[in-house]
Amino acid sequence: MPSGSASRRNRPARGSVAAARRGPSTGIIIAVVVLVLFAGAVGFGIYRTQRGSGDVPVPVGGTSTSITVGQASAPATIDIYLDFQCPVCKQYETQTGPTIDKLVAAGQAKVVYHPVAFLDRFSSAQYSSRSSAASACAADAKVFPQYLTLLYANQPPENGNGLPENQLVSLGQQAGAGGDFAQCVQDNHYANWTKSVTDDASRAGVNGTPTIKVNGTDVGMSTDALTAAVAAAQR
């Protein structure tokens, strides 16, 4: 067969060349657009679901990073970064807690508590996280200060499981919590809140507990320094 004929046979028809240059047909374009829109809608639905599952619940009297005790108008703000598994935090509460209670009762100061979970590594069952989340449940039940005292009084040793959930619930009930408190603890409802509190503390440069600040200034662990800083805020 002549070479010219073979050459013509291997060439696409003229109409096919024109179609290739024009691109896909209108029907194909519409189908692709519909597919993209559908994929986008599905993706947005997944995004909303994922975002919703990661939302941070806010306890009564708190924010996404803290719980406040005292009058909002108090001139001094005491920030306390604590870990319920921290022995030194317990010592500080024993030593200075009564003074703080008096300052709050007198309207001289409010306390912003940040129950972080720095010490999970010293518990085989993430006790720092679980106790922090339970304290937010206590805030909902309006017994946070009482619960804090009981958690320290029953602080478990490091390198263990920590208190089990039923004991966390029992201590809350002893503090006066009722209603949905038990379910809140059992559901670990404030797990994302605890993570938010801990992450925020790290971003603020807090790397140890307890960390005590008055109106944003670190005052160390001295009761006298705390009292002096609160007194200065009254002037």
DRENDO-1510 file (C-alpha; in Angstrom, 1 decimal, always signed):
<recs>
REC; n; res; u; v; w
REC; 1; MET; +0.0; +0.0; +0.0 .
REC; 2; PRO; +1.3; +3.5; -0.9 .
REC; 3; SER; +3.0; +5.3; +2.0 .
REC; 4; GLY; +0.6; +8.2; +1.5 .
REC; 5; SER; -2.4; +6.1; +2.3 .
REC; 6; ALA; -0.8; +4.7; +5.4 .
REC; 7; SER; +0.0; +8.2; +6.5 .
REC; 8; ARG; -3.6; +9.3; +6.0 .
REC; 9; ARG; -5.0; +6.2; +7.9 .
REC; 10; ASN; -3.0; +7.1; +11.0 .
REC; 11; ARG; -4.1; +10.6; +11.1 .
REC; 12; PRO; -7.3; +11.5; +13.0 .
REC; 13; ALA; -10.2; +12.7; +11.1 .
REC; 14; ARG; -10.4; +16.4; +10.6 .
REC; 15; GLY; -13.5; +16.7; +12.8 .
REC; 16; SER; -11.7; +14.9; +15.6 .
REC; 17; VAL; -8.8; +17.4; +15.5 .
REC; 18; ALA; -11.3; +20.2; +15.8 .
REC; 19; ALA; -13.1; +18.6; +18.7 .
REC; 20; ALA; -9.8; +18.0; +20.6 .
REC; 21; ARG; -8.9; +21.7; +20.1 .
REC; 22; ARG; -12.2; +22.8; +21.4 .
REC; 23; GLY; -11.9; +20.7; +24.6 .
REC; 24; PRO; -14.6; +18.6; +26.3 .
REC; 25; SER; -18.2; +18.9; +25.4 .
REC; 26; THR; -20.6; +21.1; +27.3 .
REC; 27; GLY; -22.2; +18.0; +28.8 .
REC; 28; ILE; -18.9; +16.8; +30.3 .
REC; 29; ILE; -18.2; +20.3; +31.7 .
REC; 30; ILE; -21.6; +20.4; +33.5 .
REC; 31; ALA; -21.0; +16.9; +34.9 .
REC; 32; VAL; -17.6; +17.9; +36.2 .
REC; 33; VAL; -19.0; +21.1; +37.8 .
REC; 34; VAL; -21.8; +19.1; +39.5 .
REC; 35; LEU; -19.3; +16.6; +40.8 .
REC; 36; VAL; -17.1; +19.4; +42.2 .
REC; 37; LEU; -20.0; +21.1; +43.9 .
REC; 38; PHE; -21.1; +17.8; +45.4 .
REC; 39; ALA; -17.6; +17.0; +46.6 .
REC; 40; GLY; -17.4; +20.5; +48.1 .
REC; 41; ALA; -20.8; +20.1; +49.9 .
REC; 42; VAL; -19.7; +16.7; +51.3 .
REC; 43; GLY; -16.3; +18.2; +52.3 .
REC; 44; PHE; -18.0; +21.2; +54.1 .
REC; 45; GLY; -20.3; +18.8; +55.9 .
REC; 46; ILE; -17.4; +16.8; +57.1 .
REC; 47; TYR; -15.6; +20.0; +58.1 .
REC; 48; ARG; -18.6; +21.2; +60.1 .
REC; 49; THR; -18.8; +17.8; +61.8 .
REC; 50; GLN; -15.1; +17.8; +62.7 .
REC; 51; ARG; -15.3; +21.4; +63.9 .
REC; 52; GLY; -18.3; +20.7; +66.0 .
REC; 53; SER; -16.6; +17.7; +67.7 .
REC; 54; GLY; -13.6; +19.9; +68.6 .
REC; 55; ASP; -15.6; +22.8; +70.1 .
REC; 56; VAL; -14.6; +23.9; +73.6 .
REC; 57; PRO; -17.4; +23.9; +76.1 .
REC; 58; VAL; -17.3; +26.8; +78.6 .
REC; 59; PRO; -18.2; +26.1; +82.3 .
REC; 60; VAL; -20.4; +28.3; +84.4 .
REC; 61; GLY; -18.4; +31.3; +85.6 .
REC; 62; GLY; -15.5; +30.5; +83.3 .
REC; 63; THR; -14.1; +31.0; +79.8 .
REC; 64; SER; -12.5; +28.5; +77.4 .
REC; 65; THR; -9.3; +28.8; +79.4 .
REC; 66; SER; -10.2; +29.4; +83.1 .
REC; 67; ILE; -12.7; +29.5; +85.9 .
REC; 68; THR; -13.3; +32.7; +87.9 .
REC; 69; VAL; -14.2; +32.9; +91.6 .
REC; 70; GLY; -15.1; +36.2; +93.2 .
REC; 71; GLN; -16.7; +39.6; +92.2 .
REC; 72; ALA; -16.0; +40.7; +88.6 .
REC; 73; SER; -15.4; +44.3; +89.9 .
REC; 74; ALA; -12.7; +43.3; +92.4 .
REC; 75; PRO; -9.6; +45.5; +91.8 .
REC; 76; ALA; -7.1; +42.7; +92.0 .
REC; 77; THR; -7.0; +39.6; +89.8 .
REC; 78; ILE; -5.1; +36.6; +91.1 .
REC; 79; ASP; -4.3; +34.1; +88.3 .
REC; 80; ILE; -3.4; +30.6; +89.6 .
REC; 81; TYR; -2.1; +28.0; +87.3 .
REC; 82; LEU; -2.4; +24.7; +89.0 .
REC; 83; ASP; -2.4; +20.9; +88.4 .
REC; 84; PHE; -4.4; +18.8; +90.8 .
REC; 85; GLN; -1.7; +16.2; +90.7 .
REC; 86; CYS; +1.0; +18.7; +91.7 .
REC; 87; PRO; +2.2; +18.2; +95.4 .
REC; 88; VAL; +3.5; +21.8; +95.5 .
REC; 89; CYS; +0.2; +23.1; +94.4 .
REC; 90; LYS; -1.4; +21.3; +97.3 .
REC; 91; GLN; +1.1; +22.8; +99.7 .
REC; 92; TYR; +0.4; +26.3; +98.3 .
REC; 93; GLU; -3.3; +25.8; +98.7 .
REC; 94; THR; -2.8; +24.6; +102.3 .
REC; 95; GLN; -0.5; +27.6; +103.1 .
REC; 96; THR; -2.2; +30.4; +101.2 .
REC; 97; GLY; -5.7; +29.2; +100.4 .
REC; 98; PRO; -7.3; +30.7; +103.6 .
REC; 99; THR; -5.7; +34.1; +102.8 .
REC; 100; ILE; -7.1; +34.0; +99.2 .
REC; 101; ASP; -10.5; +33.1; +100.5 .
REC; 102; LYS; -10.5; +36.2; +102.8 .
REC; 103; LEU; -9.4; +38.5; +100.0 .
REC; 104; VAL; -12.2; +37.1; +97.7 .
REC; 105; ALA; -14.8; +37.4; +100.5 .
REC; 106; ALA; -13.8; +41.0; +101.2 .
REC; 107; GLY; -14.2; +41.9; +97.5 .
REC; 108; GLN; -10.5; +42.8; +97.2 .
REC; 109; ALA; -9.6; +40.2; +94.7 .
REC; 110; LYS; -11.1; +37.7; +92.3 .
REC; 111; VAL; -9.3; +34.4; +91.5 .
REC; 112; VAL; -8.9; +33.1; +87.9 .
REC; 113; TYR; -8.1; +29.4; +88.1 .
REC; 114; HIS; -6.3; +27.6; +85.3 .
REC; 115; PRO; -6.4; +23.9; +86.0 .
REC; 116; VAL; -3.8; +22.6; +83.6 .
REC; 117; ALA; -2.8; +19.0; +82.7 .
REC; 118; PHE; +1.0; +19.3; +82.7 .
REC; 119; LEU; +1.5; +16.2; +84.8 .
REC; 120; ASP; -0.4; +13.5; +82.8 .
REC; 121; ARG; +3.0; +11.9; +82.2 .
REC; 122; PHE; +3.1; +11.0; +85.9 .
REC; 123; SER; -0.2; +9.1; +85.8 .
REC; 124; SER; -1.0; +5.9; +84.0 .
REC; 125; ALA; -4.6; +7.1; +83.5 .
REC; 126; GLN; -4.1; +10.9; +82.7 .
REC; 127; TYR; -5.3; +12.0; +86.1 .
REC; 128; SER; -4.3; +15.6; +85.6 .
REC; 129; SER; -6.6; +15.8; +82.6 .
REC; 130; ARG; -9.5; +14.0; +84.3 .
REC; 131; SER; -9.4; +16.0; +87.5 .
REC; 132; SER; -9.2; +19.3; +85.6 .
REC; 133; ALA; -12.3; +18.3; +83.5 .
REC; 134; ALA; -14.1; +17.2; +86.6 .
REC; 135; SER; -13.4; +20.6; +88.2 .
REC; 136; ALA; -15.2; +22.3; +85.3 .
REC; 137; CYS; -18.2; +20.1; +86.0 .
REC; 138; ALA; -18.0; +21.3; +89.6 .
REC; 139; ALA; -18.0; +24.9; +88.3 .
REC; 140; ASP; -21.3; +24.1; +86.5 .
REC; 141; ALA; -22.6; +22.8; +89.8 .
REC; 142; LYS; -21.4; +26.0; +91.5 .
REC; 143; VAL; -19.1; +24.2; +93.9 .
REC; 144; PHE; -15.7; +24.7; +92.3 .
REC; 145; PRO; -13.9; +26.2; +95.4 .
REC; 146; GLN; -15.2; +23.4; +97.6 .
REC; 147; TYR; -14.3; +20.7; +95.0 .
REC; 148; LEU; -10.8; +22.2; +94.6 .
REC; 149; THR; -10.3; +21.8; +98.4 .
REC; 150; LEU; -11.4; +18.2; +98.4 .
REC; 151; LEU; -9.3; +17.3; +95.3 .
REC; 152; TYR; -6.2; +18.5; +97.1 .
REC; 153; ALA; -7.2; +16.9; +100.4 .
REC; 154; ASN; -7.5; +13.5; +98.5 .
REC; 155; GLN; -4.6; +14.1; +96.1 .
REC; 156; PRO; -3.3; +10.7; +94.9 .
REC; 157; PRO; +0.4; +9.9; +94.7 .
REC; 158; GLU; +2.2; +10.5; +91.4 .
REC; 159; ASN; +3.0; +7.6; +89.0 .
REC; 160; GLY; -0.3; +5.9; +89.6 .
REC; 161; ASN; -3.8; +5.8; +88.1 .
REC; 162; GLY; -5.0; +8.8; +90.2 .
REC; 163; LEU; -8.5; +8.8; +91.6 .
REC; 164; PRO; -11.1; +6.7; +89.7 .
REC; 165; GLU; -14.1; +8.4; +88.2 .
REC; 166; ASN; -16.5; +7.2; +90.9 .
REC; 167; GLN; -14.4; +8.9; +93.5 .
REC; 168; LEU; -14.2; +12.1; +91.5 .
REC; 169; VAL; -18.0; +11.9; +91.4 .
REC; 170; SER; -18.3; +11.1; +95.1 .
REC; 171; LEU; -16.0; +14.1; +96.0 .
REC; 172; GLY; -18.2; +16.4; +93.9 .
REC; 173; GLN; -21.3; +15.2; +95.7 .
REC; 174; GLN; -19.6; +15.7; +99.0 .
REC; 175; ALA; -18.9; +19.3; +97.9 .
REC; 176; GLY; -22.6; +19.7; +97.2 .
REC; 177; ALA; -22.8; +19.0; +93.5 .
REC; 178; GLY; -26.0; +17.5; +92.2 .
REC; 179; GLY; -27.9; +17.4; +89.0 .
REC; 180; ASP; -25.8; +16.4; +86.0 .
REC; 181; PHE; -22.5; +16.5; +87.8 .
REC; 182; ALA; -22.0; +12.7; +87.8 .
REC; 183; GLN; -22.8; +12.4; +84.1 .
REC; 184; CYS; -20.6; +15.3; +83.3 .
REC; 185; VAL; -17.6; +13.6; +84.9 .
REC; 186; GLN; -18.4; +10.2; +83.5 .
REC; 187; ASP; -18.7; +11.6; +80.0 .
REC; 188; ASN; -15.4; +13.5; +80.4 .
REC; 189; HIS; -17.5; +16.4; +79.0 .
REC; 190; TYR; -14.8; +19.0; +79.5 .
REC; 191; ALA; -11.9; +17.1; +78.0 .
REC; 192; ASN; -11.5; +19.7; +75.2 .
REC; 193; TRP; -11.7; +22.5; +77.7 .
REC; 194; THR; -8.8; +21.0; +79.7 .
REC; 195; LYS; -6.8; +20.9; +76.5 .
REC; 196; SER; -7.6; +24.5; +75.8 .
REC; 197; VAL; -6.6; +25.6; +79.3 .
REC; 198; THR; -3.3; +23.7; +79.1 .
REC; 199; ASP; -2.5; +25.0; +75.6 .
REC; 200; ASP; -3.3; +28.6; +76.6 .
REC; 201; ALA; -1.0; +28.3; +79.6 .
REC; 202; SER; +1.8; +27.1; +77.5 .
REC; 203; ARG; +1.4; +29.9; +75.0 .
REC; 204; ALA; +1.5; +32.3; +77.9 .
REC; 205; GLY; +4.9; +31.0; +78.9 .
REC; 206; VAL; +3.7; +29.1; +82.0 .
REC; 207; ASN; +5.9; +26.0; +82.3 .
REC; 208; GLY; +5.4; +25.0; +85.9 .
REC; 209; THR; +2.8; +24.8; +88.6 .
REC; 210; PRO; +1.8; +26.5; +90.7 .
REC; 211; THR; +2.3; +29.9; +88.9 .
REC; 212; ILE; +0.7; +32.8; +90.8 .
REC; 213; LYS; +0.2; +36.2; +89.2 .
REC; 214; VAL; -1.5; +39.4; +90.5 .
REC; 215; ASN; -2.8; +41.7; +87.8 .
REC; 216; GLY; -0.5; +40.0; +85.3 .
REC; 217; THR; +2.7; +40.1; +87.4 .
REC; 218; ASP; +4.3; +36.9; +88.8 .
REC; 219; VAL; +4.4; +37.1; +92.6 .
REC; 220; GLY; +5.9; +33.7; +93.4 .
REC; 221; MET; +4.6; +31.5; +96.1 .
REC; 222; SER; +4.9; +33.9; +99.1 .
REC; 223; THR; +1.7; +34.6; +100.9 .
REC; 224; ASP; +3.2; +38.0; +102.0 .
REC; 225; ALA; +4.0; +38.9; +98.4 .
REC; 226; LEU; +0.5; +38.0; +97.3 .
REC; 227; THR; -1.1; +40.1; +100.1 .
REC; 228; ALA; +1.2; +43.0; +99.3 .
REC; 229; ALA; +0.3; +42.9; +95.5 .
REC; 230; VAL; -3.4; +42.7; +96.2 .
REC; 231; ALA; -3.1; +45.7; +98.7 .
REC; 232; ALA; -1.3; +47.7; +96.1 .
REC; 233; ALA; -4.1; +47.1; +93.6 .
REC; 234; GLN; -6.5; +48.8; +96.0 .
REC; 235; ARG; -4.7; +52.1; +95.8 .
</recs>
